[in-house]
Amino acid sequence: MPSSSPAALAPVLVLVPGATGAPADGGPRFHLADATVPQLSVTDLVATRGDGVFETIGAFDGVPVNVGPHLERLARSADLVDLPAPDLATLAEAVDAAISAHDPVAELSVRVMLTRGIEGAGVPTCWIHARVSDDWTPYRAGMRVAALDRGLPTTVAETSPWLLPGAKTLSYAVNMAAVREAKRRGAADVLFVASDGYVLEGPTSTLLVRRGDTFLTTPASAGVLPGTSVKSLFTWLQEQEGRTVREELMTLADVTGSDGAWLLSSTRLAAPLTHLDDTELPVDHELTARFERVLKGQA
Ligand SMILES: Cc1ncc(COP(=O)(O)O)c(C=O)c1O
């Protein structure tokens, strides 16, 4: 069968009954499953309550990037929602199995999902779904971004931890609603702004701002997800390029007056902002291409 046929590019599903402990039925910790038939119970708490956590890992030419940091963040999110700790070694093996079972492609999106499980069972459900990434080319060339009020202050993690700021939960309906609002405003994505006026992050991405030779991002303590992509870029910028990097609370004026801004994430990589609302920003395509190589693990 030619590798470009649709069947050859079918998504891969790996079920991981051993994600938080030995499977009760004594079966394997993880196994391939049919991704074309229903596998999730209608009473799984992720279906009834959106109760679970997840990660999306990018794999480029078959090589996943930042698996350790992603799985550690999954464990952190699980802890924040009082889920049992996932077995990271099992999950890392299962991620590899999903990638190996998929046809070779340039860009693969590997989702690791951990839910509270079927109502009353008390056992998390876990699976890994690997599929060809969306075509992010237009976003990587530059995108308009709308600034939207998140309605919460940057002190939320301290005052109201039950709102789960900084946890990557499976309750992303608000994040997706914000992207739809951005599209209604003629933008491609969102930059959330806290009620105390500081910029936060995108619905699925981390903010990176350039001010001269200094690169800045929102402090995780402001209630944003600690991004794996920004961490990789900060290490590269500091160690290979000798630039200064730091976390800083920034206003919208700090972003619009900057020397460039990007929204970073593991599969879309570095998407530069051409405009924030109606203000045009400088775009450095050459630097963005270098960011892309770093984030693909190919620098
Ligand atoms: C809310 C949020 N912030 C930031 C990110 C970027 O994280 P990473 O760079 O680890 O993909 C994501 C990723 O999906 C996200 O959902």
The ligand as an ORCA input file, in Angstrom:
! r2SCAN-3c Opt
* xyz 0 1
  C      -2.929     26.832     28.134
  C      -1.646     26.417     27.493
  N      -0.560     27.198     27.656
  C       0.626     26.874     27.083
  C       0.750     25.751     26.274
  C       2.082     25.451     25.610
  O       2.696     24.362     26.232
  P       3.804     23.515     25.495
  O       4.835     24.460     25.001
  O       4.333     22.631     26.570
  O       3.128     22.770     24.384
  C      -0.343     24.916     26.079
  C      -0.204     23.710     25.251
  O      -1.134     23.119     24.800
  C      -1.573     25.255     26.703
  O      -2.670     24.492     26.528
*
